[in-house]
């Protein structure tokens, strides 16, 4: 970490994808077309708990370096109003961040945003830079398909971001709308049958540069998951770095592969759980030197209904597991050139 208070790009990438990413045994019976829609009501509240693990491998001048980051981010969603057109205004607030990192030169570093007790060195730097995000309020307007129509930051939230250089790297004001647009799948326009697909695309900034993402969603039908009938949507993501962010350095995605599933409760009209894994191989060129980095990411997301004012919930056990091949969408393709 340079200058004592900057995060390496892969750490910013990890936190950014954790913040923006709410993505993520089929039935053999014939199922009719189904219209999937959010059914939010004024006063609804839920805790969104995101857990992510990133394993990084990097080769520098012939030396193999390995790093690992385990993170958890807790957010509270509060539906402030819903219009007759079924557009919901949602207040999202960051309630808690926990991170454990193991990297060459720093050893094991761990911090929890709920306490600064006994922190020093890198852990204290992480805490000081991430703490301003706690309590940050983001207001968004979302329709029943999950399309983000508008995003606003309070003056206080903007001041918090300006106070922390690291927080600005992770949650720059101009990137909030793009990040939220990626955080939840846009549901299909028309009713869908099992096996039918639809696509989405978005462009945003990232610590690596301008990032274009294409998402392919496939409806798998009603399945039994976590002891109840839910609708499964599989997702595959293709990413491309369109413009590197750092002067004198170019970054390209050499290879990538992803697989993920989201589970939607049609009756309640909300997502219940998401699972996602992704492998990336990045090539970084600095002058004539070429470096290669591999990132393996696993993410688990839970949506837990709560009563407004209720204390923050604790995440249940992750159900990350290998789904049957017939019920899983996978990609393993070279990156677009």
HELIX and SHEET records of a PDB file:
HELIX    1   1 UNK A    2  UNK A    4  5                                   3    
HELIX    2   2 UNK A    9  UNK A   20  1                                  12    
HELIX    3   3 UNK A  121  UNK A  130  1                                  10    
HELIX    4   4 UNK A  131  UNK A  133  5                                   3    
HELIX    5   5 UNK A  155  UNK A  163  1                                   9    
HELIX    6   6 UNK A  165  UNK A  170  1                                   6    
HELIX    7   7 UNK A  173  UNK A  175  5                                   3    
HELIX    8   8 UNK A  176  UNK A  183  1                                   8    
HELIX    9   9 UNK A  325  UNK A  327  5                                   3    
SHEET    1   A10 UNK A 107  UNK A 112  0                                        
SHEET    2   A10 UNK A  88  UNK A 103 -1                                        
SHEET    3   A10 UNK A  63  UNK A  82 -1                                        
SHEET    4   A10 UNK A  45  UNK A  60 -1                                        
SHEET    5   A10 UNK A 289  UNK A 306 -1                                        
SHEET    6   A10 UNK A 270  UNK A 286 -1                                        
SHEET    7   A10 UNK A 249  UNK A 265 -1                                        
SHEET    8   A10 UNK A 228  UNK A 244 -1                                        
SHEET    9   A10 UNK A 209  UNK A 225 -1                                        
SHEET   10   A10 UNK A 197  UNK A 206 -1                                        
SHEET    1   B 8 UNK A 107  UNK A 112  0                                        
SHEET    2   B 8 UNK A  88  UNK A 103 -1                                        
SHEET    3   B 8 UNK A  63  UNK A  82 -1                                        
SHEET    4   B 8 UNK A  45  UNK A  60 -1                                        
SHEET    5   B 8 UNK A 289  UNK A 306 -1                                        
SHEET    6   B 8 UNK A 270  UNK A 286 -1                                        
SHEET    7   B 8 UNK A 249  UNK A 265 -1                                        
SHEET    8   B 8 UNK A 330  UNK A 334 -1                                        
SHEET    1   C 4 UNK A 107  UNK A 112  0                                        
SHEET    2   C 4 UNK A  88  UNK A 103 -1                                        
SHEET    3   C 4 UNK A 137  UNK A 142 -1                                        
SHEET    4   C 4 UNK A 148  UNK A 153 -1                                        
END                                                                             
